[in-house]
């Protein structure tokens, strides 16, 4: 793999070829191992209608629940001091010529590592040797979760277009249900996905605490 051609690319142009070129593997992992928890988290803090209503037009919904069901896929712009989580929307559903959401989320994680270290250096703090970036890809409303351990070796290899000797192993957890093709339009899948989001929030926070100083 060291002989593969490497060139500077935008993260949105990364494909599986870049994963091979930079010695990155993605390993599917069971939910129990990925989330490092036992029972599913409780959703008792949510309006039950979020779990059972098929859409925003369902009668007698609260305003908040109707809003949520009306924009399951909402992105909010921000100007961060730190990047703690990466979200990539998989556009392959709409453009069969483009692939590589997994590669793109890894590229964004590397960029987040570089961004965070640049901020630390500017504040006179020591730069990090490694940072695990929690990531999510969304295919429509179907989430897949990742933990991307970015090292300085990998970051420097990407900057200099070199092959890193150490392999980077990314963990991946797919949300699977009987009617998953419908995404969160299916209430059974919606409940499972929301439980995974709650579990991922706790998991991501456990990594963030190491970098918030």
N, C-alpha and C positions, 0 to 999 in steps of 0.2 A: 504493500500500500504506500510505502514511502516514495514510490516512483510516480504516483498520481500527480497530475497537474493541479496546482493550487493558484488561485488568483483572488484578488480583492473583490468581494461581492456584497451587495446589500443583503441584510438578513432575509428580506422577502424573496430573494433569488436563490437562497440555499435549497439544495435538494439532498437526496440520500447520498449523492456522490461526495458532498462535503463531509458528511458523517464518516464515510470511509477514509477520506483524505486526511481527516484530523483524528483518526483512531477513536471514534466515538461509537459506542454500542447502546442500544435501547432494549431493556429487558422487561418483558411483561411480568407483573407481580400481582399476587392475589390481594384483594382488599384488606384482609387481616394482616398481612405482612406490610403492605404499603402504609396503611393508616396507623399501624402499631397500636391498635385498640381492640377491645373485645366486642361488646354489644354495640349495635348501631346507636348513634346519638339520638336524643329525643327531639321531636319537632313540636313539642307541646307549646312552645312560645309563639308558634305561627297560628294565624287564623286558619281553622280547619278547612275553610272554603278554598284556600290556596291549593290544598291537596286534592280536593274533590271536584271543583268546578271546571268544566271543560274549556271555558273561554271567558273573555271579559264581558260578554253579553249575557252571561248567566244572571238570572234575577236575584235581587236582594243581596248583592255584594257590597261590602264596604268600599269606600272610595280607594283606600290603599290597596285592597286586594284586586279591585278592577284595574287599577293602574299597573300593578305587578303583572297580571295576566295579559295586559295589553302591550307590555314591552319586556318580554323575557330576554330579548337581545338588545340591551341598552349599553352604550359605552359612554363614559363621562371623561372629558379631557381634564388633565391636571398638569401641574408643574412641580415635579417631586424634588425633594432634597435627597431621598434615597429611593431606589427601586427594589421592592421586596417581593413582588410577584409579577409574573409575565402571563399575559393572555393573548392567544393567537386564534383568530377565526379562520377555520379551514375553508378556503374558497374553492376547493376542488369540486364541491357539489355543483358549482355554477360554471366552472371552467375546466373542462376535461384536459386541457393542454397544460395546466399548471398542477404540480404535485409538490408535496414536501412540507406539510404543516408541521410534522415532527422535527424536521431539520430546521425549519424556521424558528420554532420555539426554542431550540437549543442555541441557535445564533442569537436570539434576543436575550437569552440567559447570559451568554458570554458578554454581550453588550452591557447588560445590567451590572455584571461583575466589574467591568472596566469603568463604568459610570460611578459606581459606589467607591471604588478605589481612588478615582480622581478626586471625588469629593473629600475623602478621608485625607488624602495628601494635601489638599488645599487648606484643610483645617489643622495641619500639622500632626495628624494621627498616623500611626503605622498602617501601611497597606496590608490587606488580607492575603494570605497565601491560598486560601480556598474559601468558597462561599457556595452553599447549596441553595439554589434558586427554585422555589416552588413555582410550577407552571401549569397552565390549563390550555388545552385546545378545545375549541367548540366546533363541532360539525352540526350546523343548525343550532338546536338546543341540546345536543348530546355532548356532555363533557368527558374528556379524558385528562387524567391528572399525571403530572410528572414531577420528579425531583431531579434537578440537574446540578451535579457537583462540579462547579467551575474552579479550576486551579490556575495559578499564575502560569504554570507550564503550558496549559491549553490556551490561555489568553495570549501569551507571547507567541505561541505557534501560529495562531490565526493572524496575528499582526504581521509576522515575518514570513508567512506562507511556508512553514516548516512542518514536518511530520513529528508529532510528540511521541516520545518513547512509551510513556505511560498511557494506558487506555482509560478513557472516561466512560464509566458505566452509569447510564441514566435509567432510573426506575420509572415504570409506566403502569398506571392502573386504569383499565377501561371500565366504563359503566355499562353493564350488560343486564338486560331484562328481556322478557318474552316478546314485548312489542316495541323494542327500542327503535325501530325504523321511524316511528312516529315522534320520537323525542318527547319533550315535555308536554306535547299535546295529549299524550296518554297519561292518565292520572297515576297509574301504577309506576310508570317510569319516572314521573315527576317526583313522587315521594322518595324513590330510591336516589335520584339525582340530588335532591335537596339534602338528604341525609349525608351523602358523600361531600357536598359542599360544606356542611357544618363540620364534619370530621376533618376536612382539608383545612378549614380555617384554623382549627386547633393545632394541626400538624404544622402548618406554615408559621404560626405564631411561635412555635417552639424553636424554629430555625431563626426567625427574625430577632428573637431576644439576644442572639449572639452578636448581632451587627448593629444594634440600635444605640450603642454608646457613642 
